[in-house]
Every structure is written in structure tokens, then in C-alpha cells.
Amino acid sequence: MKSIYYSILFSISVLFLTGCEKEITPPERNQLKLTASSESLTLIEDDNDKQAISFSWNEATPIGSDYTFTYLFQLDVANNNFETATAPVTLTDEHSLGFTHAELYDLIVETWGKPAGESVELEARVAAKVNGPKFQYPEIAYSKTKVITYMPVSQPLYLIGTATDAGLNPANGIKMNELSNGRRYDWKGKLKAGNFKFISILGFMLPSYNRGASDNAVVERTSEEQPDDYFEIKDAGTYYISFSKKTMTITKKKASYDVLYLVGNACPAEWELNKLVSMNPDDKNPDLFVCQTSLKEGELKILTKADWNAPTFRPEVANASISNPKVMRTDGQDPDNKWKVSASEAGSYKIVLDVDKMTIQFTKL
């Protein structure tokens, strides 16, 4: 890894020094050392706000009175070439940086996607950037440590409100998906015009999580004296709801369509409206519509309803190749462009239509 990094630095240096009278030879400097306060540790949920680990380093090898150092620190999963590293933290006078139990947990589980409760090796690096009259190579040091994350206690949440099938009966609350125990939740489903909030205990209205100062803000309600504001749903439809207890924010998005339909003689149903192949919204993204089906030689387009006069998704040009990702939507049948499937392309496909980016992808299975 070091050789790769130095190779990159060397390439940059060559470009930087083009035109200079004299080539600069990297000096022998190896004084910089990076040390972790622990070679291994186990995170503790009850100590979330306490420091779990610190990384410290000494002064880089002196160059001269005309030069000073700026230290750049990063942390990543080990043996990853720092491709998913934290943004560089720039320090001048300080020679250490610490992380709390919560900060490490968030990085490992929520940023880097590692399973909670398991061991992961992290790698830190600090680079001593040289500030002075002439370019000098930075001195770099590395340190590794093993961390075992905790498994947070499950804290279920339930949806209630006039917009939901549960109504205002807390005993009928609809359970949300707990993506990260006690931290992140999501839910996809049908909502009516009305309102909703979240409750923590099935059968009890308190404690609850209600609308805060804005439509994206959430506040915890623990007593009847506190405001009981709900989130509003104006239009019925399929909604995607995400809630973060960490940031106390919510996002909700209505799917543009409940379902889309493939039609054409390239499809199993051909042109029969009562046998259309459905494209359903993705579980995580309401803008993506997905289906797996067989395609034969012929043509196809995508209807928003089982109705020839419904708005239709189609290619921008007639007889478009299924390798053409560009999509347009027409409110009627003109222009009646369709995708063309050749005999050699026939087979089973996964089809993904993005109604936001107006792109489509046909992947042969």
C-alpha cells in the first residue's frame, strides 16, 4: 500500500517539478510514527459518548527553519487502499485525534457497512505535508487496530395515524423495518390522505415520535402536556418513509406510480391488456421499477396503466436497441416509439426503469 501511495506522490511531484532546473531527490526521513492507544478494543453501547481510542504521532523529521508541517489524518477499513477513508482531518499544532464509541460504531456499521457485533480491522494514516519554499515529499505513517462493535438493543417503532390502516389505535401499530437497532428505520406501504406518527410500545400512545419544527424534523413526546403534532399525508399512494433517531429526521417520498406494465409482441402477454407483465417499485427506491421476464424477438413499450391512452414510457427513437438507456414519457401514443428486441437478443431479462433519471437497463440473465 505504501508503495502505491508513494508512486502516486511521485507522479504528482514529477508534474509539479516540470521545468525546474534541478530534480529534487526525496530525503531520507523516517521519524514520523503513528500509534494507536490500543491494538484492539471492544465498543460499549453505554459508553457511546466516551472516547474509545486515540491516535497520536510525533513531529515529522525536521527539514529546516523555513519549513513547517501540516498533518493530514484519515481512517478506513484495513487493506482497502483508503478508498473509503474518512475525509482528511487537517491539524497543525495538535498531534493526536480521538474517536468515541459512537463515532467508531457509526463509521464501521453505518458508513462502511460492516455487521454489528463482529470484529473488523481498521487502518489509520497520517501524512506530514511540508510547507516551505520548495516542494518536499510528505512523510507518512500507518497504524492498525482491531475493533469489535456491539450489537445495539432492538428498539421497535410502529406507525399509527389516520393515514395508516392502524388508524389511531396503538394496539394496531404497523411495525417499521429496523435497519440499525435503535437508530435507523424505514417502511414502504400504502397511505391514505391523513396523518401519522411513530410509537415505541405497541398498545401505548407514549412515548411517541412526532412532527417537529419542520416536515423533516422529529421530536420525542413523553407526556400528554407536550404538543401532539402529526406528519401530514395529502395525497394517497405508496410511500417510502425513512427515520433516523440519531439525527431525529424523517424523509418521506411518494412513489410516482404503484405499478407499470410491459406491453408488446416481445413480451409474454404481447398486446393483451389483461395479461400485461408488471413492473413493481423497488423496496428502497420509489423511482426504480423492476421486473424479471422473458423477451422474444419483437417490440415493447411501458404503460403506466392498462390503457392505451395512458402515459407511456418509451425510447427517444423508433426501433431503439435495448442497449439504448434513454427514455422519454409521452401522454398519448405519439410518437409511438418502441424498443426492438432482435432474435439473437431473445432470452430472460431483468429490466430496471428509473423514472427520475429517465433511463432503462435490460440485463440478460
Buried (B, 14 or more C-beta within 10 A) or exposed (E): EEEEBBEEBEEEBEEEBEEEEEEEEEEEBEEBBBBBBEEEBEBEBEEBEEEBBEBBBEEBBEBEEEBEBBBBBBBBBBEBEBEEBBEBEEBEEEBBBEBBBBBBBBBBBBEBEBEBEEEBEBBBBBBBBBEEEEEBBBBBBBBBBBBBBBEBEEEBBBBBBBBBEBEBEBEBBBEBEBEBBBBBBBBBEEBBEBBBBBBBBEEEBBBBBBBBEEEBEBBBBEEEEBEEBBBBBEEEBBBBBBBBBEEBBBEBBBBBBEBBBBBBBBBEBBEEEEEBBEBBBBEEBBBBBBBEBEBBEBBBBBBBBBEEEBBBBBBEEEEBBBEBBEBEEBEEEEEEBBBBBEEEBBEEBEBBBBBEEBEBBBEEE
